Amino acid sequence: MKRIAILGAGSWGTALAIVLSRTHKAQEVSLWVRDVALAESIQRDRENKFYLPGHKIPETVRVTHDAAAALESAEVILGAIPAAYARGVYGRALPHLLRGTPIVSATKGLEPATHARMSEVISQMVSPEFSPRIAVLSGPSFAAEAASGQPTAVVLASGDVDLADELQEEFAGPTFRLYTNQDVLGVELAGAMKNVIAIAAGACQGIGLGWNSLAALITRGLAEMTRLATALGARKETLSGLAGLGDVVLTCTGSLSRNRHVGIELGKGRSLAEILEGMTKMVAEGVGTAGALLALARESGIELPIAEQVEAILHQGRAPRDAIRSIMERPLRRE
């Protein structure tokens, strides 16, 4: 049994607290909640009515707004924080970390300002104090379905094989299956890129396009993801696995996808500001990731036509139908 501290009580952090509390190891789980009122509500009702309504949080999960209390004697830190806020949260946690404590990132996105992956953010924040042991958790996993006990398979990636094996054994449960992978770069890039493709998929649906268009979009989107990831040093096989193909299919087709929802509403003609205002505190990571991906692509001389059009729709006022037309009118080429 290990003591696990989860940083972030959004839908995924809450779901992970529920999932890990029922593993065969019966973990001791602490859930750190940034908002005081939300922490009190969860403590009282044993339910995160804001982010994950309808899913009871076991009494064994310790819920707290106090970072020091959440991290006390923690043997594993699991971060489920929006990418834009991760650096600040890890900085806040640093004084309470024990040397050598593994840190697992469950965030699917890049830091908007720096384009850094979450493992890089963690390393930058922790390395001045000690050498961090880092892993990342990704793959096709809607929070509500995982919390309800539906079979879910994900990827746990780390350059430290022993750490990956150890965490795989600790996190596995009756409905939560983990596969290990050493390609941290590929897993993190896939988790970030699929959100951008999901916005494009949603836009296709929003303007009334059918399955032909969606199938083409997913296939060419995966090709874009693979092209950039391998250019940056990732393994091609990672993009055809759970973190790549599995997650892009889920996020592009599933009704619970936030990024797909943003795309659908954009396709219907709503403004991005209006859509995000209606999502309250829910985060669609693809909105802030498209620009970061394009910056990485420019540095590597890689073309990302779908991501380019998504960025144009999001931040340059381009109409989704015009974006589709631009992609369809690109010069013909071999697959």
DRENKOL-582387 format. One record per residue (C-alpha): x, y, z; residue number from 0. Coordinates in nm, 4 decimals. Layout:
<nodes>
NODE         x         y         z    k
NODE         X         Y         Z  NUM
...
</nodes>
This chain:
<nodes>
NODE         x         y         z    k
NODE    0.0000    0.0000    0.0000    0
NODE    0.1265    0.3462   -0.0904    1
NODE    0.0122    0.6919    0.0085    2
NODE   -0.0888    0.8768   -0.3077    3
NODE   -0.1495    1.2505   -0.3229    4
NODE   -0.3524    1.3778   -0.6179    5
NODE   -0.3072    1.7434   -0.7063    6
NODE   -0.6172    1.8799   -0.8755    7
NODE   -0.9840    1.7997   -0.8187    8
NODE   -1.1177    1.8523   -1.1670    9
NODE   -1.3054    1.5689   -1.3329   10
NODE   -0.9958    1.3582   -1.4038   11
NODE   -0.8277    1.4161   -1.0683   12
NODE   -1.1517    1.3249   -0.8918   13
NODE   -1.1992    1.0169   -1.1093   14
NODE   -0.8442    0.9024   -1.0367   15
NODE   -0.9068    0.9385   -0.6642   16
NODE   -1.2105    0.7109   -0.6995   17
NODE   -1.0320    0.4612   -0.9243   18
NODE   -0.7151    0.4362   -0.7145   19
NODE   -0.9123    0.3993   -0.3911   20
NODE   -1.0544    0.0706   -0.5175   21
NODE   -0.7407   -0.0944   -0.6555   22
NODE   -0.6299   -0.4288   -0.5244   23
NODE   -0.3676   -0.2457   -0.3172   24
NODE   -0.6341   -0.0327   -0.1425   25
NODE   -0.4292    0.2872   -0.1724   26
NODE   -0.4346    0.5676    0.0829   27
NODE   -0.5431    0.8588   -0.1354   28
NODE   -0.5397    1.2314   -0.0628   29
NODE   -0.7106    1.4746   -0.3012   30
NODE   -0.5907    1.8352   -0.3001   31
NODE   -0.8623    2.0835   -0.3987   32
NODE   -0.7553    2.4362   -0.4937   33
NODE   -1.0921    2.5995   -0.4188   34
NODE   -1.1831    2.6158   -0.0486   35
NODE   -1.5583    2.6094   -0.1078   36
NODE   -1.5310    2.3107   -0.3408   37
NODE   -1.3131    2.1249   -0.0900   38
NODE   -1.5745    2.1801    0.1808   39
NODE   -1.8539    2.0691   -0.0527   40
NODE   -1.6716    1.7469   -0.1445   41
NODE   -1.5907    1.6746    0.2194   42
NODE   -1.9542    1.7218    0.3160   43
NODE   -2.1278    1.5442    0.0277   44
NODE   -1.8546    1.2957   -0.0765   45
NODE   -1.9249    1.4050   -0.4322   46
NODE   -1.7643    1.6591   -0.6663   47
NODE   -2.0898    1.8132   -0.7847   48
NODE   -1.9108    2.0759   -0.9929   49
NODE   -1.6723    1.8618   -1.1980   50
NODE   -1.7910    1.5013   -1.1635   51
NODE   -2.1504    1.4893   -1.0396   52
NODE   -2.3147    1.1580   -0.9676   53
NODE   -2.0000    0.9735   -0.8588   54
NODE   -1.9495    0.9072   -0.4895   55
NODE   -1.6013    0.9596   -0.3503   56
NODE   -1.5144    0.6890   -0.0942   57
NODE   -1.4784    0.7932    0.2674   58
NODE   -1.1222    0.6603    0.2552   59
NODE   -1.0193    0.9447    0.0201   60
NODE   -0.8870    1.2359    0.2212   61
NODE   -1.0072    1.5647    0.0698   62
NODE   -0.8284    1.8854    0.1650   63
NODE   -0.7485    2.2398    0.0530   64
NODE   -0.4225    2.2273    0.2513   65
NODE   -0.1369    2.1289    0.0188   66
NODE    0.0917    2.0388    0.3078   67
NODE   -0.1700    1.8061    0.4546   68
NODE   -0.2384    1.6431    0.1178   69
NODE    0.1304    1.5826    0.0530   70
NODE    0.2252    1.4705    0.4021   71
NODE    0.4189    1.1416    0.3793   72
NODE    0.3009    1.0962    0.0191   73
NODE    0.4907    0.8206   -0.1613   74
NODE    0.3488    0.9065   -0.5056   75
NODE    0.2374    1.2473   -0.6365   76
NODE   -0.0150    1.2461   -0.9187   77
NODE   -0.0802    1.5765   -1.0960   78
NODE   -0.4135    1.6280   -1.2751   79
NODE   -0.3869    2.0014   -1.3346   80
NODE   -0.4654    2.2098   -1.6442   81
NODE   -0.1406    2.2673   -1.8334   82
NODE   -0.1530    2.6451   -1.7960   83
NODE   -0.1521    2.6176   -1.4146   84
NODE    0.0746    2.3176   -1.3638   85
NODE    0.3967    2.5108   -1.3036   86
NODE    0.2399    2.7141   -1.0245   87
NODE    0.0895    2.4110   -0.8539   88
NODE    0.4106    2.2086   -0.8672   89
NODE    0.5974    2.5102   -0.7308   90
NODE    0.3506    2.5280   -0.4443   91
NODE    0.3936    2.1568   -0.3760   92
NODE    0.7754    2.1549   -0.3921   93
NODE    0.8455    2.2503   -0.0266   94
NODE    0.6370    1.9512    0.0853   95
NODE    0.7852    1.6839   -0.1432   96
NODE    1.0034    1.4101   -0.0053   97
NODE    1.3264    1.3544   -0.1954   98
NODE    1.2857    1.0859   -0.4601   99
NODE    0.9050    1.0819   -0.4492  100
NODE    0.7730    0.9760   -0.7923  101
NODE    0.5665    1.2427   -0.9701  102
NODE    0.3124    1.1255   -1.2270  103
NODE    0.1589    1.3763   -1.4668  104
NODE   -0.1944    1.3016   -1.5870  105
NODE   -0.2232    1.6319   -1.7777  106
NODE   -0.2783    1.6179   -2.1553  107
NODE   -0.1448    1.9438   -2.2880  108
NODE    0.1523    2.1735   -2.3371  109
NODE    0.2306    2.4803   -2.1290  110
NODE    0.0978    2.7617   -2.3514  111
NODE    0.3686    3.0173   -2.2708  112
NODE    0.6723    2.7903   -2.3097  113
NODE    0.5396    2.4993   -2.5231  114
NODE    0.6902    2.2688   -2.2584  115
NODE    0.5568    1.9214   -2.1902  116
NODE    0.4452    1.8492   -1.8352  117
NODE    0.7393    1.6194   -1.7632  118
NODE    0.9657    1.9090   -1.8615  119
NODE    0.7766    2.1487   -1.6344  120
NODE    0.8073    1.9079   -1.3429  121
NODE    1.1776    1.8557   -1.4069  122
NODE    1.2413    2.2304   -1.4273  123
NODE    1.0566    2.2936   -1.1010  124
NODE    1.2001    2.0050   -0.8979  125
NODE    1.5552    1.9600   -1.0314  126
NODE    1.7092    2.2454   -0.8303  127
NODE    1.6130    2.0540   -0.5150  128
NODE    1.6616    1.6920   -0.6225  129
NODE    1.6540    1.4679   -0.9296  130
NODE    1.2872    1.3870   -0.9891  131
NODE    1.1458    1.0460   -1.0770  132
NODE    0.8837    1.1257   -1.3403  133
NODE    0.6129    0.9310   -1.5221  134
NODE    0.3155    1.0323   -1.7347  135
NODE   -0.0327    0.8813   -1.7510  136
NODE   -0.2326    0.9117   -2.0734  137
NODE   -0.4649    0.7282   -2.3099  138
NODE   -0.8382    0.7057   -2.3910  139
NODE   -1.0052    0.7821   -2.0597  140
NODE   -1.3183    0.9854   -2.0028  141
NODE   -1.3310    1.0652   -1.6327  142
NODE   -1.6975    0.9784   -1.5808  143
NODE   -1.6621    0.6347   -1.7387  144
NODE   -1.3480    0.5483   -1.5429  145
NODE   -1.5120    0.6641   -1.2183  146
NODE   -1.8216    0.4556   -1.2860  147
NODE   -1.6079    0.1427   -1.3147  148
NODE   -1.6208    0.0916   -1.6891  149
NODE   -1.3123   -0.0965   -1.8183  150
NODE   -1.0431    0.1566   -1.9059  151
NODE   -0.6946    0.0997   -2.0493  152
NODE   -0.4258    0.3666   -2.0336  153
NODE   -0.0517    0.4116   -2.0800  154
NODE    0.2021    0.4787   -1.8060  155
NODE    0.5246    0.6098   -1.9575  156
NODE    0.8593    0.6661   -1.7907  157
NODE    1.2230    0.6527   -1.8879  158
NODE    1.2739    0.4695   -1.5583  159
NODE    1.1589    0.1146   -1.6365  160
NODE    1.1576    0.0073   -1.2735  161
NODE    0.9424    0.3057   -1.1773  162
NODE    0.6952    0.2322   -1.4573  163
NODE    0.6668   -0.1310   -1.3493  164
NODE    0.6210   -0.0315   -0.9858  165
NODE    0.3470    0.2215   -1.0619  166
NODE    0.1758   -0.0121   -1.3056  167
NODE    0.1372   -0.2649   -1.0258  168
NODE    0.0234   -0.0032   -0.7741  169
NODE   -0.2332    0.1700   -0.9982  170
NODE   -0.3886   -0.1375   -1.1616  171
NODE   -0.7381   -0.2268   -1.0516  172
NODE   -1.0277   -0.4504   -1.1535  173
NODE   -1.1430   -0.2021   -1.4196  174
NODE   -0.8236    0.0011   -1.4693  175
NODE   -0.5551   -0.1567   -1.6871  176
NODE   -0.2180    0.0052   -1.7516  177
NODE    0.0431   -0.0607   -2.0193  178
NODE    0.3974    0.0672   -1.9684  179
NODE    0.5970    0.2594   -2.2268  180
NODE    0.9387    0.4255   -2.2222  181
NODE    0.8477    0.6861   -2.4852  182
NODE    0.7537    0.9764   -2.2572  183
NODE    0.7947    1.2266   -2.5402  184
NODE    0.5581    1.0408   -2.7715  185
NODE    0.2943    0.9810   -2.5059  186
NODE    0.2887    1.3453   -2.3977  187
NODE    0.2828    1.4835   -2.7504  188
NODE    0.0027    1.2465   -2.8492  189
NODE   -0.2017    1.3522   -2.5479  190
NODE   -0.1637    1.7172   -2.6423  191
NODE   -0.2110    1.6863   -3.0183  192
NODE   -0.5267    1.4749   -3.0107  193
NODE   -0.7130    1.7605   -2.8434  194
NODE   -0.6484    1.9869   -3.1415  195
NODE   -0.7662    1.7200   -3.3850  196
NODE   -1.0796    1.6744   -3.1716  197
NODE   -1.1675    2.0420   -3.2141  198
NODE   -1.1447    1.9935   -3.5902  199
NODE   -1.3603    1.6804   -3.5665  200
NODE   -1.6218    1.8678   -3.3699  201
NODE   -1.6223    2.1501   -3.6234  202
NODE   -1.6950    1.8966   -3.8979  203
NODE   -1.9978    1.7769   -3.7064  204
NODE   -2.1055    2.1306   -3.6206  205
NODE   -2.1302    2.2307   -3.9856  206
NODE   -2.3192    1.9127   -4.0684  207
NODE   -2.0554    1.6933   -4.2312  208
NODE   -2.0903    1.3154   -4.2103  209
NODE   -1.8883    1.0033   -4.1392  210
NODE   -1.6763    1.0203   -4.4561  211
NODE   -1.5410    1.3549   -4.3467  212
NODE   -1.4861    1.2444   -3.9877  213
NODE   -1.2990    0.9291   -4.0909  214
NODE   -1.0739    1.1309   -4.3202  215
NODE   -1.0153    1.3916   -4.0506  216
NODE   -0.9158    1.1364   -3.7864  217
NODE   -0.6865    0.9508   -4.0255  218
NODE   -0.5086    1.2595   -4.1538  219
NODE   -0.5012    1.4034   -3.8040  220
NODE   -0.3209    1.0953   -3.6790  221
NODE   -0.0761    1.1338   -3.9685  222
NODE   -0.0076    1.4904   -3.8532  223
NODE    0.0426    1.3774   -3.4974  224
NODE    0.2847    1.1061   -3.6073  225
NODE    0.4765    1.3391   -3.8384  226
NODE    0.5474    1.5951   -3.5687  227
NODE    0.6087    1.3478   -3.2867  228
NODE    0.8614    1.1410   -3.4813  229
NODE    1.0377    1.4545   -3.6045  230
NODE    1.0856    1.5530   -3.2413  231
NODE    1.2221    1.2091   -3.1509  232
NODE    0.9181    1.0019   -3.0497  233
NODE    0.8587    0.6428   -3.1559  234
NODE    0.6110    0.5914   -3.4386  235
NODE    0.4584    0.2908   -3.2622  236
NODE    0.3497    0.5119   -2.9705  237
NODE    0.1197    0.7067   -3.2018  238
NODE   -0.0539    0.3873   -3.3139  239
NODE   -0.1174    0.2798   -2.9540  240
NODE   -0.3507    0.3852   -2.6746  241
NODE   -0.1920    0.7271   -2.6217  242
NODE   -0.2211    0.8096   -2.9924  243
NODE   -0.4809    0.6269   -3.1990  244
NODE   -0.6854    0.5198   -2.8982  245
NODE   -0.7152    0.8668   -2.7514  246
NODE   -0.7712    1.0511   -3.0801  247
NODE   -1.0585    0.8179   -3.1732  248
NODE   -1.2179    0.8635   -2.8291  249
NODE   -1.1778    1.2397   -2.8230  250
NODE   -1.2954    1.2903   -3.1811  251
NODE   -1.6081    1.0760   -3.1489  252
NODE   -1.7091    1.0652   -2.7827  253
NODE   -1.9928    1.2830   -2.6570  254
NODE   -1.8035    1.3563   -2.3331  255
NODE   -1.5125    1.5237   -2.5145  256
NODE   -1.4705    1.8895   -2.4185  257
NODE   -1.2521    1.9665   -2.7184  258
NODE   -1.5002    1.8080   -2.9572  259
NODE   -1.7743    2.0146   -2.7909  260
NODE   -1.5790    2.3340   -2.8584  261
NODE   -1.5428    2.2339   -3.2238  262
NODE   -1.9131    2.1522   -3.2600  263
NODE   -2.0149    2.4905   -3.1242  264
NODE   -1.7622    2.6708   -3.3437  265
NODE   -1.9063    2.4846   -3.6409  266
NODE   -2.2503    2.6131   -3.5460  267
NODE   -2.1224    2.9690   -3.5652  268
NODE   -2.0748    3.0546   -3.1985  269
NODE   -1.7728    3.2587   -3.0915  270
NODE   -1.4910    3.1014   -2.8907  271
NODE   -1.5416    3.3476   -2.6051  272
NODE   -1.9086    3.2573   -2.5799  273
NODE   -1.8325    2.8836   -2.5855  274
NODE   -1.5658    2.9017   -2.3161  275
NODE   -1.7832    3.1211   -2.0973  276
NODE   -2.0508    2.8548   -2.1098  277
NODE   -1.8014    2.5858   -2.0055  278
NODE   -1.7405    2.7668   -1.6737  279
NODE   -1.4343    2.6035   -1.5142  280
NODE   -1.4066    2.3073   -1.7513  281
NODE   -1.0886    2.3224   -1.9601  282
NODE   -1.0559    2.2276   -2.3269  283
NODE   -0.6779    2.1907   -2.3499  284
NODE   -0.6766    2.2010   -2.7309  285
NODE   -0.7678    2.5706   -2.7318  286
NODE   -0.4329    2.6663   -2.5845  287
NODE   -0.2343    2.3831   -2.7405  288
NODE   -0.2818    2.4508   -3.1137  289
NODE   -0.0499    2.7513   -3.1164  290
NODE    0.2146    2.5688   -2.9108  291
NODE    0.2098    2.2747   -3.1519  292
NODE    0.2485    2.5039   -3.4515  293
NODE    0.5476    2.6709   -3.2875  294
NODE    0.7114    2.3316   -3.2357  295
NODE    0.6289    2.2357   -3.5942  296
NODE    0.7866    2.5529   -3.7355  297
NODE    1.1048    2.4859   -3.5408  298
NODE    1.1205    2.1388   -3.7001  299
NODE    1.0094    2.2386   -4.0490  300
NODE    0.6937    2.0242   -4.0235  301
NODE    0.3584    2.1078   -4.1835  302
NODE    0.0431    2.0651   -3.9748  303
NODE   -0.2408    2.1734   -4.2063  304
NODE   -0.5221    2.0632   -3.9744  305
NODE   -0.3681    2.2274   -3.6686  306
NODE   -0.3085    2.5432   -3.8728  307
NODE   -0.6745    2.5643   -3.9653  308
NODE   -0.7860    2.4931   -3.6075  309
NODE   -0.5675    2.7787   -3.4834  310
NODE   -0.7134    3.0046   -3.7527  311
NODE   -1.0682    2.9156   -3.6468  312
NODE   -0.9908    2.9616   -3.2779  313
NODE   -0.7901    3.2814   -3.2817  314
NODE   -0.8111    3.4419   -3.6250  315
NODE   -1.1856    3.4345   -3.6858  316
NODE   -1.1744    3.1935   -3.9777  317
NODE   -1.5035    3.0266   -4.0665  318
NODE   -1.4949    2.6462   -4.0257  319
NODE   -1.6289    2.5939   -4.3804  320
NODE   -1.3456    2.8051   -4.5206  321
NODE   -1.0966    2.6045   -4.3163  322
NODE   -1.2315    2.2764   -4.4572  323
NODE   -1.2098    2.4180   -4.8077  324
NODE   -0.8459    2.5188   -4.7556  325
NODE   -0.7556    2.1649   -4.6497  326
NODE   -0.9426    2.0055   -4.9398  327
NODE   -0.7777    2.2387   -5.1936  328
NODE   -0.4216    2.1648   -5.0834  329
NODE   -0.1953    2.0238   -5.3578  330
NODE   -0.2605    1.6561   -5.4287  331
NODE   -0.0012    1.4110   -5.2963  332
NODE    0.0687    1.0479   -5.2152  333
NODE   -0.0513    0.9100   -4.8852  334
</nodes>
